[in-house]
Amino acid sequence: MDDNLHSLPRRLIELRIEHADLDDLIDRATAERPGDELTMRRLKKRRLALRDMIARLEAQLEPPEPA
């Protein structure tokens, strides 16, 4: 059971959820506070880092196809 809590597929799901939440937060913040550039920059940087982590995990889970 404990192995399942720390598995790569579970971590991937958690990162995708966090990425989607950030997308929503960025959309709402843009509409509500368009002048808060520092916050937007930080949120977008975090979202980009999440996307990179997701891509790395997907590469680990899906072996490369033979040439």
PDB file of N, CA, C and O in Angstrom:
ATOM      1  N   MET A   1       0.824  -1.192   0.000  1.00  0.00           N
ATOM      2  CA  MET A   1       0.000   0.000   0.000  1.00  0.00           C
ATOM      3  C   MET A   1       0.863   1.248   0.000  1.00  0.00           C
ATOM      4  O   MET A   1       0.585   2.194  -0.737  1.00  0.00           O
ATOM      5  N   ASP A   2       1.910   1.262   0.820  1.00  0.00           N
ATOM      6  CA  ASP A   2       2.778   2.426   0.908  1.00  0.00           C
ATOM      7  C   ASP A   2       3.494   2.675  -0.417  1.00  0.00           C
ATOM      8  O   ASP A   2       3.746   3.824  -0.780  1.00  0.00           O
ATOM      9  N   ASP A   3       3.823   1.598  -1.143  1.00  0.00           N
ATOM     10  CA  ASP A   3       4.475   1.752  -2.443  1.00  0.00           C
ATOM     11  C   ASP A   3       3.564   2.478  -3.424  1.00  0.00           C
ATOM     12  O   ASP A   3       4.034   3.274  -4.237  1.00  0.00           O
ATOM     13  N   ASN A   4       2.284   2.213  -3.352  1.00  0.00           N
ATOM     14  CA  ASN A   4       1.328   2.845  -4.253  1.00  0.00           C
ATOM     15  C   ASN A   4       1.238   4.352  -4.011  1.00  0.00           C
ATOM     16  O   ASN A   4       0.997   5.114  -4.947  1.00  0.00           O
ATOM     17  N   LEU A   5       1.428   4.783  -2.777  1.00  0.00           N
ATOM     18  CA  LEU A   5       1.349   6.210  -2.450  1.00  0.00           C
ATOM     19  C   LEU A   5       2.496   6.995  -3.058  1.00  0.00           C
ATOM     20  O   LEU A   5       2.370   8.201  -3.273  1.00  0.00           O
ATOM     21  N   HIS A   6       3.606   6.340  -3.338  1.00  0.00           N
ATOM     22  CA  HIS A   6       4.779   7.016  -3.857  1.00  0.00           C
ATOM     23  C   HIS A   6       5.141   6.541  -5.266  1.00  0.00           C
ATOM     24  O   HIS A   6       6.284   6.702  -5.694  1.00  0.00           O
ATOM     25  N   SER A   7       4.205   5.973  -5.972  1.00  0.00           N
ATOM     26  CA  SER A   7       4.486   5.455  -7.303  1.00  0.00           C
ATOM     27  C   SER A   7       4.560   6.594  -8.322  1.00  0.00           C
ATOM     28  O   SER A   7       4.000   7.671  -8.116  1.00  0.00           O
ATOM     29  N   LEU A   8       5.258   6.332  -9.415  1.00  0.00           N
ATOM     30  CA  LEU A   8       5.385   7.333 -10.474  1.00  0.00           C
ATOM     31  C   LEU A   8       4.029   7.710 -11.087  1.00  0.00           C
ATOM     32  O   LEU A   8       3.765   8.895 -11.292  1.00  0.00           O
ATOM     33  N   PRO A   9       3.160   6.727 -11.384  1.00  0.00           N
ATOM     34  CA  PRO A   9       1.860   7.119 -11.944  1.00  0.00           C
ATOM     35  C   PRO A   9       1.059   8.025 -11.003  1.00  0.00           C
ATOM     36  O   PRO A   9       0.395   8.958 -11.455  1.00  0.00           O
ATOM     37  N   ARG A  10       1.120   7.751  -9.709  1.00  0.00           N
ATOM     38  CA  ARG A  10       0.388   8.596  -8.758  1.00  0.00           C
ATOM     39  C   ARG A  10       0.989  10.000  -8.718  1.00  0.00           C
ATOM     40  O   ARG A  10       0.258  10.990  -8.690  1.00  0.00           O
ATOM     41  N   ARG A  11       2.306  10.086  -8.714  1.00  0.00           N
ATOM     42  CA  ARG A  11       2.971  11.399  -8.710  1.00  0.00           C
ATOM     43  C   ARG A  11       2.612  12.173  -9.973  1.00  0.00           C
ATOM     44  O   ARG A  11       2.408  13.386  -9.924  1.00  0.00           O
ATOM     45  N   LEU A  12       2.536  11.484 -11.089  1.00  0.00           N
ATOM     46  CA  LEU A  12       2.175  12.122 -12.354  1.00  0.00           C
ATOM     47  C   LEU A  12       0.763  12.704 -12.284  1.00  0.00           C
ATOM     48  O   LEU A  12       0.523  13.815 -12.757  1.00  0.00           O
ATOM     49  N   ILE A  13      -0.155  11.966 -11.703  1.00  0.00           N
ATOM     50  CA  ILE A  13      -1.530  12.451 -11.543  1.00  0.00           C
ATOM     51  C   ILE A  13      -1.553  13.686 -10.649  1.00  0.00           C
ATOM     52  O   ILE A  13      -2.245  14.659 -10.949  1.00  0.00           O
ATOM     53  N   GLU A  14      -0.799  13.648  -9.556  1.00  0.00           N
ATOM     54  CA  GLU A  14      -0.757  14.793  -8.647  1.00  0.00           C
ATOM     55  C   GLU A  14      -0.207  16.036  -9.341  1.00  0.00           C
ATOM     56  O   GLU A  14      -0.729  17.136  -9.156  1.00  0.00           O
ATOM     57  N   LEU A  15       0.847  15.860 -10.141  1.00  0.00           N
ATOM     58  CA  LEU A  15       1.422  16.994 -10.860  1.00  0.00           C
ATOM     59  C   LEU A  15       0.457  17.550 -11.902  1.00  0.00           C
ATOM     60  O   LEU A  15       0.366  18.764 -12.084  1.00  0.00           O
ATOM     61  N   ARG A  16      -0.258  16.666 -12.579  1.00  0.00           N
ATOM     62  CA  ARG A  16      -1.234  17.129 -13.577  1.00  0.00           C
ATOM     63  C   ARG A  16      -2.369  17.917 -12.915  1.00  0.00           C
ATOM     64  O   ARG A  16      -2.842  18.912 -13.464  1.00  0.00           O
ATOM     65  N   ILE A  17      -2.795  17.473 -11.751  1.00  0.00           N
ATOM     66  CA  ILE A  17      -3.841  18.188 -11.020  1.00  0.00           C
ATOM     67  C   ILE A  17      -3.330  19.566 -10.596  1.00  0.00           C
ATOM     68  O   ILE A  17      -4.026  20.570 -10.750  1.00  0.00           O
ATOM     69  N   GLU A  18      -2.116  19.600 -10.065  1.00  0.00           N
ATOM     70  CA  GLU A  18      -1.543  20.881  -9.648  1.00  0.00           C
ATOM     71  C   GLU A  18      -1.385  21.823 -10.843  1.00  0.00           C
ATOM     72  O   GLU A  18      -1.632  23.024 -10.729  1.00  0.00           O
ATOM     73  N   HIS A  19      -0.973  21.275 -11.986  1.00  0.00           N
ATOM     74  CA  HIS A  19      -0.825  22.083 -13.204  1.00  0.00           C
ATOM     75  C   HIS A  19      -2.177  22.654 -13.634  1.00  0.00           C
ATOM     76  O   HIS A  19      -2.270  23.828 -13.994  1.00  0.00           O
ATOM     77  N   ALA A  20      -3.210  21.837 -13.596  1.00  0.00           N
ATOM     78  CA  ALA A  20      -4.550  22.302 -13.965  1.00  0.00           C
ATOM     79  C   ALA A  20      -5.051  23.376 -12.993  1.00  0.00           C
ATOM     80  O   ALA A  20      -5.676  24.355 -13.400  1.00  0.00           O
ATOM     81  N   ASP A  21      -4.767  23.175 -11.711  1.00  0.00           N
ATOM     82  CA  ASP A  21      -5.153  24.183 -10.710  1.00  0.00           C
ATOM     83  C   ASP A  21      -4.443  25.507 -10.966  1.00  0.00           C
ATOM     84  O   ASP A  21      -5.044  26.574 -10.843  1.00  0.00           O
ATOM     85  N   LEU A  22      -3.168  25.437 -11.322  1.00  0.00           N
ATOM     86  CA  LEU A  22      -2.428  26.663 -11.624  1.00  0.00           C
ATOM     87  C   LEU A  22      -2.985  27.347 -12.867  1.00  0.00           C
ATOM     88  O   LEU A  22      -3.084  28.573 -12.905  1.00  0.00           O
ATOM     89  N   ASP A  23      -3.346  26.569 -13.879  1.00  0.00           N
ATOM     90  CA  ASP A  23      -3.976  27.142 -15.074  1.00  0.00           C
ATOM     91  C   ASP A  23      -5.213  27.950 -14.690  1.00  0.00           C
ATOM     92  O   ASP A  23      -5.398  29.082 -15.137  1.00  0.00           O
ATOM     93  N   ASP A  24      -6.047  27.352 -13.863  1.00  0.00           N
ATOM     94  CA  ASP A  24      -7.270  28.018 -13.421  1.00  0.00           C
ATOM     95  C   ASP A  24      -6.943  29.274 -12.620  1.00  0.00           C
ATOM     96  O   ASP A  24      -7.559  30.320 -12.823  1.00  0.00           O
ATOM     97  N   LEU A  25      -5.987  29.174 -11.720  1.00  0.00           N
ATOM     98  CA  LEU A  25      -5.592  30.309 -10.896  1.00  0.00           C
ATOM     99  C   LEU A  25      -5.042  31.449 -11.754  1.00  0.00           C
ATOM    100  O   LEU A  25      -5.353  32.614 -11.509  1.00  0.00           O
ATOM    101  N   ILE A  26      -4.239  31.125 -12.743  1.00  0.00           N
ATOM    102  CA  ILE A  26      -3.677  32.143 -13.640  1.00  0.00           C
ATOM    103  C   ILE A  26      -4.788  32.815 -14.434  1.00  0.00           C
ATOM    104  O   ILE A  26      -4.784  34.036 -14.594  1.00  0.00           O
ATOM    105  N   ASP A  27      -5.732  32.037 -14.929  1.00  0.00           N
ATOM    106  CA  ASP A  27      -6.858  32.616 -15.676  1.00  0.00           C
ATOM    107  C   ASP A  27      -7.664  33.583 -14.807  1.00  0.00           C
ATOM    108  O   ASP A  27      -8.006  34.682 -15.241  1.00  0.00           O
ATOM    109  N   ARG A  28      -7.962  33.162 -13.575  1.00  0.00           N
ATOM    110  CA  ARG A  28      -8.741  34.024 -12.673  1.00  0.00           C
ATOM    111  C   ARG A  28      -7.947  35.265 -12.267  1.00  0.00           C
ATOM    112  O   ARG A  28      -8.503  36.361 -12.203  1.00  0.00           O
ATOM    113  N   ALA A  29      -6.665  35.102 -11.996  1.00  0.00           N
ATOM    114  CA  ALA A  29      -5.842  36.235 -11.581  1.00  0.00           C
ATOM    115  C   ALA A  29      -5.693  37.245 -12.711  1.00  0.00           C
ATOM    116  O   ALA A  29      -5.642  38.450 -12.466  1.00  0.00           O
ATOM    117  N   THR A  30      -5.623  36.762 -13.935  1.00  0.00           N
ATOM    118  CA  THR A  30      -5.523  37.658 -15.079  1.00  0.00           C
ATOM    119  C   THR A  30      -6.780  38.511 -15.207  1.00  0.00           C
ATOM    120  O   THR A  30      -6.706  39.702 -15.511  1.00  0.00           O
ATOM    121  N   ALA A  31      -7.924  37.897 -14.975  1.00  0.00           N
ATOM    122  CA  ALA A  31      -9.191  38.631 -15.090  1.00  0.00           C
ATOM    123  C   ALA A  31      -9.412  39.583 -13.919  1.00  0.00           C
ATOM    124  O   ALA A  31      -9.930  40.686 -14.099  1.00  0.00           O
ATOM    125  N   GLU A  32      -9.019  39.154 -12.719  1.00  0.00           N
ATOM    126  CA  GLU A  32      -9.313  39.944 -11.527  1.00  0.00           C
ATOM    127  C   GLU A  32      -8.255  41.002 -11.224  1.00  0.00           C
ATOM    128  O   GLU A  32      -8.587  42.105 -10.788  1.00  0.00           O
ATOM    129  N   ARG A  33      -6.978  40.670 -11.454  1.00  0.00           N
ATOM    130  CA  ARG A  33      -5.887  41.597 -11.132  1.00  0.00           C
ATOM    131  C   ARG A  33      -4.903  41.647 -12.289  1.00  0.00           C
ATOM    132  O   ARG A  33      -3.816  41.078 -12.186  1.00  0.00           O
ATOM    133  N   PRO A  34      -5.247  42.307 -13.383  1.00  0.00           N
ATOM    134  CA  PRO A  34      -4.374  42.289 -14.556  1.00  0.00           C
ATOM    135  C   PRO A  34      -3.029  42.999 -14.344  1.00  0.00           C
ATOM    136  O   PRO A  34      -2.094  42.759 -15.108  1.00  0.00           O
ATOM    137  N   GLY A  35      -2.907  43.855 -13.339  1.00  0.00           N
ATOM    138  CA  GLY A  35      -1.674  44.602 -13.143  1.00  0.00           C
ATOM    139  C   GLY A  35      -0.655  43.935 -12.239  1.00  0.00           C
ATOM    140  O   GLY A  35       0.424  44.491 -12.033  1.00  0.00           O
ATOM    141  N   ASP A  36      -0.953  42.765 -11.692  1.00  0.00           N
ATOM    142  CA  ASP A  36      -0.052  42.094 -10.755  1.00  0.00           C
ATOM    143  C   ASP A  36       0.920  41.199 -11.517  1.00  0.00           C
ATOM    144  O   ASP A  36       0.786  39.975 -11.521  1.00  0.00           O
ATOM    145  N   GLU A  37       1.899  41.832 -12.160  1.00  0.00           N
ATOM    146  CA  GLU A  37       2.810  41.099 -13.041  1.00  0.00           C
ATOM    147  C   GLU A  37       3.755  40.167 -12.284  1.00  0.00           C
ATOM    148  O   GLU A  37       4.078  39.088 -12.780  1.00  0.00           O
ATOM    149  N   LEU A  38       4.200  40.561 -11.105  1.00  0.00           N
ATOM    150  CA  LEU A  38       5.127  39.722 -10.343  1.00  0.00           C
ATOM    151  C   LEU A  38       4.479  38.392  -9.956  1.00  0.00           C
ATOM    152  O   LEU A  38       5.082  37.329 -10.098  1.00  0.00           O
ATOM    153  N   THR A  39       3.249  38.470  -9.468  1.00  0.00           N
ATOM    154  CA  THR A  39       2.534  37.248  -9.109  1.00  0.00           C
ATOM    155  C   THR A  39       2.312  36.378 -10.338  1.00  0.00           C
ATOM    156  O   THR A  39       2.490  35.162 -10.282  1.00  0.00           O
ATOM    157  N   MET A  40       1.927  36.992 -11.437  1.00  0.00           N
ATOM    158  CA  MET A  40       1.698  36.223 -12.666  1.00  0.00           C
ATOM    159  C   MET A  40       2.977  35.555 -13.135  1.00  0.00           C
ATOM    160  O   MET A  40       2.950  34.402 -13.566  1.00  0.00           O
ATOM    161  N   ARG A  41       4.079  36.248 -13.059  1.00  0.00           N
ATOM    162  CA  ARG A  41       5.351  35.680 -13.481  1.00  0.00           C
ATOM    163  C   ARG A  41       5.714  34.474 -12.620  1.00  0.00           C
ATOM    164  O   ARG A  41       6.182  33.458 -13.134  1.00  0.00           O
ATOM    165  N   ARG A  42       5.499  34.586 -11.315  1.00  0.00           N
ATOM    166  CA  ARG A  42       5.800  33.471 -10.411  1.00  0.00           C
ATOM    167  C   ARG A  42       4.902  32.271 -10.681  1.00  0.00           C
ATOM    168  O   ARG A  42       5.365  31.131 -10.704  1.00  0.00           O
ATOM    169  N   LEU A  43       3.614  32.538 -10.887  1.00  0.00           N
ATOM    170  CA  LEU A  43       2.679  31.441 -11.173  1.00  0.00           C
ATOM    171  C   LEU A  43       3.034  30.744 -12.477  1.00  0.00           C
ATOM    172  O   LEU A  43       3.011  29.515 -12.554  1.00  0.00           O
ATOM    173  N   LYS A  44       3.359  31.515 -13.491  1.00  0.00           N
ATOM    174  CA  LYS A  44       3.695  30.933 -14.793  1.00  0.00           C
ATOM    175  C   LYS A  44       5.010  30.158 -14.731  1.00  0.00           C
ATOM    176  O   LYS A  44       5.162  29.132 -15.394  1.00  0.00           O
ATOM    177  N   LYS A  45       5.955  30.651 -13.934  1.00  0.00           N
ATOM    178  CA  LYS A  45       7.219  29.931 -13.770  1.00  0.00           C
ATOM    179  C   LYS A  45       6.987  28.591 -13.080  1.00  0.00           C
ATOM    180  O   LYS A  45       7.574  27.580 -13.467  1.00  0.00           O
ATOM    181  N   ARG A  46       6.140  28.582 -12.068  1.00  0.00           N
ATOM    182  CA  ARG A  46       5.800  27.334 -11.370  1.00  0.00           C
ATOM    183  C   ARG A  46       5.092  26.367 -12.317  1.00  0.00           C
ATOM    184  O   ARG A  46       5.370  25.168 -12.320  1.00  0.00           O
ATOM    185  N   ARG A  47       4.168  26.909 -13.124  1.00  0.00           N
ATOM    186  CA  ARG A  47       3.437  26.060 -14.079  1.00  0.00           C
ATOM    187  C   ARG A  47       4.398  25.432 -15.090  1.00  0.00           C
ATOM    188  O   ARG A  47       4.248  24.263 -15.447  1.00  0.00           O
ATOM    189  N   LEU A  48       5.373  26.197 -15.545  1.00  0.00           N
ATOM    190  CA  LEU A  48       6.362  25.680 -16.488  1.00  0.00           C
ATOM    191  C   LEU A  48       7.212  24.586 -15.848  1.00  0.00           C
ATOM    192  O   LEU A  48       7.512  23.575 -16.482  1.00  0.00           O
ATOM    193  N   ALA A  49       7.596  24.793 -14.590  1.00  0.00           N
ATOM    194  CA  ALA A  49       8.374  23.771 -13.877  1.00  0.00           C
ATOM    195  C   ALA A  49       7.560  22.486 -13.728  1.00  0.00           C
ATOM    196  O   ALA A  49       8.096  21.388 -13.875  1.00  0.00           O
ATOM    197  N   LEU A  50       6.280  22.625 -13.441  1.00  0.00           N
ATOM    198  CA  LEU A  50       5.406  21.450 -13.337  1.00  0.00           C
ATOM    199  C   LEU A  50       5.329  20.714 -14.670  1.00  0.00           C
ATOM    200  O   LEU A  50       5.386  19.485 -14.717  1.00  0.00           O
ATOM    201  N   ARG A  51       5.199  21.480 -15.752  1.00  0.00           N
ATOM    202  CA  ARG A  51       5.121  20.856 -17.073  1.00  0.00           C
ATOM    203  C   ARG A  51       6.400  20.080 -17.375  1.00  0.00           C
ATOM    204  O   ARG A  51       6.346  18.996 -17.956  1.00  0.00           O
ATOM    205  N   ASP A  52       7.552  20.630 -16.983  1.00  0.00           N
ATOM    206  CA  ASP A  52       8.820  19.924 -17.186  1.00  0.00           C
ATOM    207  C   ASP A  52       8.878  18.641 -16.362  1.00  0.00           C
ATOM    208  O   ASP A  52       9.329  17.608 -16.856  1.00  0.00           O
ATOM    209  N   MET A  53       8.425  18.701 -15.109  1.00  0.00           N
ATOM    210  CA  MET A  53       8.410  17.503 -14.262  1.00  0.00           C
ATOM    211  C   MET A  53       7.482  16.445 -14.849  1.00  0.00           C
ATOM    212  O   MET A  53       7.813  15.259 -14.855  1.00  0.00           O
ATOM    213  N   ILE A  54       6.330  16.871 -15.339  1.00  0.00           N
ATOM    214  CA  ILE A  54       5.375  15.942 -15.952  1.00  0.00           C
ATOM    215  C   ILE A  54       6.008  15.262 -17.158  1.00  0.00           C
ATOM    216  O   ILE A  54       5.872  14.050 -17.328  1.00  0.00           O
ATOM    217  N   ALA A  55       6.694  16.026 -17.992  1.00  0.00           N
ATOM    218  CA  ALA A  55       7.336  15.460 -19.179  1.00  0.00           C
ATOM    219  C   ALA A  55       8.408  14.445 -18.801  1.00  0.00           C
ATOM    220  O   ALA A  55       8.533  13.407 -19.452  1.00  0.00           O
ATOM    221  N   ARG A  56       9.184  14.733 -17.753  1.00  0.00           N
ATOM    222  CA  ARG A  56      10.215  13.795 -17.306  1.00  0.00           C
ATOM    223  C   ARG A  56       9.608  12.500 -16.787  1.00  0.00           C
ATOM    224  O   ARG A  56      10.097  11.411 -17.087  1.00  0.00           O
ATOM    225  N   LEU A  57       8.534  12.624 -16.003  1.00  0.00           N
ATOM    226  CA  LEU A  57       7.884  11.416 -15.480  1.00  0.00           C
ATOM    227  C   LEU A  57       7.258  10.595 -16.598  1.00  0.00           C
ATOM    228  O   LEU A  57       7.337   9.367 -16.589  1.00  0.00           O
ATOM    229  N   GLU A  58       6.637  11.269 -17.559  1.00  0.00           N
ATOM    230  CA  GLU A  58       6.043  10.542 -18.690  1.00  0.00           C
ATOM    231  C   GLU A  58       7.120   9.785 -19.465  1.00  0.00           C
ATOM    232  O   GLU A  58       6.890   8.667 -19.926  1.00  0.00           O
ATOM    233  N   ALA A  59       8.299  10.400 -19.607  1.00  0.00           N
ATOM    234  CA  ALA A  59       9.398   9.733 -20.318  1.00  0.00           C
ATOM    235  C   ALA A  59       9.866   8.504 -19.545  1.00  0.00           C
ATOM    236  O   ALA A  59      10.243   7.500 -20.150  1.00  0.00           O
ATOM    237  N   GLN A  60       9.846   8.572 -18.210  1.00  0.00           N
ATOM    238  CA  GLN A  60      10.257   7.420 -17.409  1.00  0.00           C
ATOM    239  C   GLN A  60       9.236   6.288 -17.491  1.00  0.00           C
ATOM    240  O   GLN A  60       9.599   5.112 -17.477  1.00  0.00           O
ATOM    241  N   LEU A  61       7.967   6.650 -17.575  1.00  0.00           N
ATOM    242  CA  LEU A  61       6.909   5.644 -17.595  1.00  0.00           C
ATOM    243  C   LEU A  61       6.744   4.998 -18.964  1.00  0.00           C
ATOM    244  O   LEU A  61       6.374   3.828 -19.061  1.00  0.00           O
ATOM    245  N   GLU A  62       7.017   5.751 -20.014  1.00  0.00           N
ATOM    246  CA  GLU A  62       6.859   5.247 -21.374  1.00  0.00           C
ATOM    247  C   GLU A  62       8.240   5.024 -21.953  1.00  0.00           C
ATOM    248  O   GLU A  62       8.925   5.987 -22.297  1.00  0.00           O
ATOM    249  N   PRO A  63       8.666   3.775 -22.069  1.00  0.00           N
ATOM    250  CA  PRO A  63      10.010   3.525 -22.625  1.00  0.00           C
ATOM    251  C   PRO A  63      10.081   3.991 -24.058  1.00  0.00           C
ATOM    252  O   PRO A  63       9.076   3.970 -24.768  1.00  0.00           O
ATOM    253  N   PRO A  64      11.262   4.415 -24.497  1.00  0.00           N
ATOM    254  CA  PRO A  64      11.412   4.869 -25.879  1.00  0.00           C
ATOM    255  C   PRO A  64      11.145   3.728 -26.866  1.00  0.00           C
ATOM    256  O   PRO A  64      11.447   2.566 -26.594  1.00  0.00           O
ATOM    257  N   GLU A  65      10.583   4.085 -27.994  1.00  0.00           N
ATOM    258  CA  GLU A  65      10.288   3.081 -29.020  1.00  0.00           C
ATOM    259  C   GLU A  65      11.584   2.684 -29.725  1.00  0.00           C
ATOM    260  O   GLU A  65      12.466   3.515 -29.938  1.00  0.00           O
ATOM    261  N   PRO A  66      11.687   1.412 -30.080  1.00  0.00           N
ATOM    262  CA  PRO A  66      12.912   0.982 -30.785  1.00  0.00           C
ATOM    263  C   PRO A  66      13.026   1.654 -32.144  1.00  0.00           C
ATOM    264  O   PRO A  66      12.029   1.922 -32.814  1.00  0.00           O
ATOM    265  N   ALA A  67      14.250   1.915 -32.527  1.00  0.00           N
ATOM    266  CA  ALA A  67      14.509   2.594 -33.811  1.00  0.00           C
ATOM    267  C   ALA A  67      14.318   1.686 -34.987  1.00  0.00           C
ATOM    268  O   ALA A  67      14.497   2.110 -36.129  1.00  0.00           O
TER     269      ALA A  67
END
